[in-house]
């Protein structure tokens, strides 16, 4: 499995209309792109853990999109629905980190 991991922070001045357009583009992409297997969305919580003060203020949301393999991720990234999402994404966010990960065993951390 390959996971497309997005940490994002919407612009503070993002209008409700533009926020809705971003969400609609995301919903369209995950609905129309057949390579998408699983989508998870999370909202950041702050609960007093010591590491919170050391973290950069880059993300309020997490989105993880899973694919069977790298070919599925590549198909997602090339799909027209993703192009629309990418344009909205770039216009809507104050910050983002985007990474792709291939599933591995815990023991792979030893390498």
Contact map, one row per residue, 1 for C-alpha under 8 A:
111000000000000000000000000000000000000000000000000000000000000001111000000000000000000000000000000001100000000
111100000000000000000000000000000000000000000000000000000000000001111100100000000000000000000000000111100000000
111110000000000000000000000000000000000000000000000000000000000111100000000000000000000000000000000111100000000
011111000000000000000000000000000000000000000000000000000000000111000000100000000000000000000000011110000000000
001111100000000000000000000000000000000000000000000000000000011110000000000000000000000000000000011110000000000
000111110000000000000000000000000000000000000000000000000000011100000000000000000000000000000001111000000000000
000011111000000000000000000000000000000000000000000000000111111000000000000000000000000000000001110000000000000
000001111100000000000000000000000000000000000000000000000111110000000000000000000000000000001111100000000000000
000000111110000000000000000000000000000000000000000000000111100000000000000000000000000000001111000000000000000
000000011111010000000000000000000000000000000000000000000001000000000000000000000000000000011110000000000000000
000000001111110000000000000000000000000000000000000000000000000000000000000000000000000000011110000000000000000
000000000111110000000000000000000000000000000000000000000000000000000000000000000000000000000100000000000000000
000000000011111000000000000000000000000000000000000000000000000000000000000000000000000000000000000000000000000
000000000111111101100000000000000000000000000000000000000000000000000000000000000000000000010000000000000000000
000000000000111111100000000000000000000000000000000000000000000000000000000000000000000000000000000000000000000
000000000000011111110000000000000000000000000000000000000000000000000000000000000000000000000000000000000000000
000000000000001111111000000000000000000000000000000000000000000000000000000000000000000000000000000000000000000
000000000000011111111100000000000000000000000000000000000000000000000000000000000000000000010000000000000000000
000000000000011111111110000000000000000000000000000000000000000000000000000000000000000000010000000000000000000
000000000000000111111111000000000000000000000000000000000000000000000000000000000000000000000000000000000000000
000000000000000011111111100000000000000000000000000000000000000000000000000000000000000100000000000000000000000
000000000000000001111111110000000000000000000000000000000000000000000000000000000000100110010000000000000000000
000000000000000000111111111000000000000000000000000000000000000000000000000000000000000000000000000000000000000
000000000000000000011111111100000000000000000000000000000000000000000000000000000000000000000000000000000000000
000000000000000000001111111110000000000000000000000000000000000000000000000000001101100100000000000000000000000
000000000000000000000111111111000000000000000000000000000000000000000000000000000100100000000000000000000000000
000000000000000000000011111111100000000000000000000000000000000000000000000000000000000000000000000000000000000
000000000000000000000001111111110000000000000000000000000000000000000000000000001000000000000000000000000000000
000000000000000000000000111111111000000000000000000000000000000000000000000000001100100000000000000000000000000
000000000000000000000000011111111101001000000000000000000000000000000000000000000000000000000000000000000000000
000000000000000000000000001111111100000000000000000000000000000000000000000000000000000000000000000000000000000
000000000000000000000000000111111100000000000000000000000000000000000000000000001000000000000000000000000000000
000000000000000000000000000011111111000000000000000000000000000000000000000100101000000000000000000000000000000
000000000000000000000000000001111111100000000000000000000000000000000000000000000000000000000000000000000000000
000000000000000000000000000000001111100000000000000000000000000000110001101100000000000000000000000000000000000
000000000000000000000000000001001111111000000000000000000000000011100001100100000000000000000000000000000000000
000000000000000000000000000000000111111000000000000000000000000011110000000000000000000000000000000000000000000
000000000000000000000000000000000001111100000000000000000000000111100000000000000000000000000000000000000000000
000000000000000000000000000001000001111110000000000000000000001111000000000000000000000000000000000000000000000
000000000000000000000000000000000000011111000000000000000000011110000000000000000000000000000000000000000000000
000000000000000000000000000000000000001111100000000000000000111100000000000000000000000000000000000000000000000
000000000000000000000000000000000000000111110000000000000000111000000000000000000000000000000000000000000000000
000000000000000000000000000000000000000011111000000000000001110000000000000000000000000000000000000000000000000
000000000000000000000000000000000000000001111100000000000011110000000000000000000000000000000000000000000000000
000000000000000000000000000000000000000000111110000000000000000000000000000000000000000000000000000000000000000
000000000000000000000000000000000000000000011111100100000000000000000000000000000000000000000000000000000000000
000000000000000000000000000000000000000000001111100000000000000000000000000000000000000000000000000000000000000
000000000000000000000000000000000000000000000111110100000000000000000000000000000000000000000000000000000000000
000000000000000000000000000000000000000000000111111100000000000000000000000000000000000000000000000000000000000
000000000000000000000000000000000000000000000001111111000000000000000000000000000000000000000000000000000000000
000000000000000000000000000000000000000000000000111111100000000000000000000000000000000000000000000000000000000
000000000000000000000000000000000000000000000101111111100000000000000000000000000000000000000000000000000000000
000000000000000000000000000000000000000000000000011111100000000000000000000000000000000000000000000000000000000
000000000000000000000000000000000000000000000000011111110000000000000000000000000000000000000000000000000000000
000000000000000000000000000000000000000000000000001111111000000000000000000000000000000000000000000000000000000
000000000000000000000000000000000000000000000000000001111100000000000000000000000000000000000000000000000000000
000000000000000000000000000000000000000000000000000000111110000000000000000000000000000000000000000000000000000
000000111000000000000000000000000000000000000000000000011111000000000000000000000000000000000011100000000000000
000000111000000000000000000000000000000000010000000000001111110000000000000000000000000000000011000000000000000
000000111100000000000000000000000000000000110000000000000111110000000000000000000000000000000000000000000000000
000000111000000000000000000000000000000011110000000000000011111000000000000000000000000000000000000000000000000
000011110000000000000000000000000000000111110000000000000011111100000000000000000000000000000000000000000000000
000011100000000000000000000000000000001111000000000000000000111110000000000000000000000000000000000000000000000
001111000000000000000000000000000000011110000000000000000000011111000000000000000000000000000000000000000000000
001110000000000000000000000000000001111100000000000000000000001111100000000000000000000000000000000000000000000
111100000000000000000000000000000001111000000000000000000000000111110000000000000000000000000000000000000000000
111000000000000000000000000000000011110000000000000000000000000011111101100000000000000000000000000000000000000
110000000000000000000000000000000010100000000000000000000000000001111101000000000000000000000000000000000000000
110000000000000000000000000000000000000000000000000000000000000000111111100000000000000000000000000001000000000
010000000000000000000000000000000000000000000000000000000000000000111111110000000000000000000000000000000000000
000000000000000000000000000000000000000000000000000000000000000000001111111000000000000000000000000000000000000
000000000000000000000000000000000011000000000000000000000000000000111111111100000000000000000000000000000000000
010100000000000000000000000000000011000000000000000000000000000000101111111110000000000000000000000000000000000
000000000000000000000000000000000000000000000000000000000000000000000111111111000000000000000000000000000000000
000000000000000000000000000000000010000000000000000000000000000000000011111111100000000000000000000000000000000
000000000000000000000000000000001011000000000000000000000000000000000001111111100100000000000000000000000000000
000000000000000000000000000000000000000000000000000000000000000000000000111111100110000000000000000000000000000
000000000000000000000000000000000000000000000000000000000000000000000000011111110110000000000000000000000000000
000000000000000000000000000000001000000000000000000000000000000000000000001111111110000000000000000000000000000
000000000000000000000000000000000000000000000000000000000000000000000000000001111111000000000000000000000000000
000000000000000000000000100110011000000000000000000000000000000000000000000000111111100000000000000000000000000
000000000000000000000000110010000000000000000000000000000000000000000000000111111111110000000000000000000000000
000000000000000000000000000000000000000000000000000000000000000000000000000011111111111000000000000000000000000
000000000000000000000000100000000000000000000000000000000000000000000000000000011111111100000000000000000000000
000000000000000000000100110010000000000000000000000000000000000000000000000000001111111110000000000000000000000
000000000000000000000000000000000000000000000000000000000000000000000000000000000111111111000000000000000000000
000000000000000000000000000000000000000000000000000000000000000000000000000000000011111111100000000000000000000
000000000000000000001100100000000000000000000000000000000000000000000000000000000001111111110000000000000000000
000000000000000000000100000000000000000000000000000000000000000000000000000000000000111111111000000000000000000
000000000000000000000000000000000000000000000000000000000000000000000000000000000000011111111000000000000000000
000000000000000000000000000000000000000000000000000000000000000000000000000000000000001111111000000000000000000
000000000110010001100100000000000000000000000000000000000000000000000000000000000000000111111100000000000000000
000000011110000000000000000000000000000000000000000000000000000000000000000000000000000011111111000000000000000
000000011111000000000000000000000000000000000000000000000000000000000000000000000000000000011111000000000000000
000000011110000000000000000000000000000000000000000000000110000000000000000000000000000000001111100000000000000
000001111000000000000000000000000000000000000000000000000110000000000000000000000000000000001111110000000000000
000001110000000000000000000000000000000000000000000000000100000000000000000000000000000000000011111000000000000
000111100000000000000000000000000000000000000000000000000000000000000000000000000000000000000001111100000000000
000111000000000000000000000000000000000000000000000000000000000000000000000000000000000000000000111110000000000
011110000000000000000000000000000000000000000000000000000000000000000000000000000000000000000000011111000000000
011110000000000000000000000000000000000000000000000000000000000000000000000000000000000000000000001111100000000
111000000000000000000000000000000000000000000000000000000000000000001000000000000000000000000000000111110000000
111000000000000000000000000000000000000000000000000000000000000000000000000000000000000000000000000011111000000
000000000000000000000000000000000000000000000000000000000000000000000000000000000000000000000000000001111101000
000000000000000000000000000000000000000000000000000000000000000000000000000000000000000000000000000000111111100
000000000000000000000000000000000000000000000000000000000000000000000000000000000000000000000000000000011111100
000000000000000000000000000000000000000000000000000000000000000000000000000000000000000000000000000000001111111
000000000000000000000000000000000000000000000000000000000000000000000000000000000000000000000000000000011111111
000000000000000000000000000000000000000000000000000000000000000000000000000000000000000000000000000000001111111
000000000000000000000000000000000000000000000000000000000000000000000000000000000000000000000000000000000011111
000000000000000000000000000000000000000000000000000000000000000000000000000000000000000000000000000000000011111
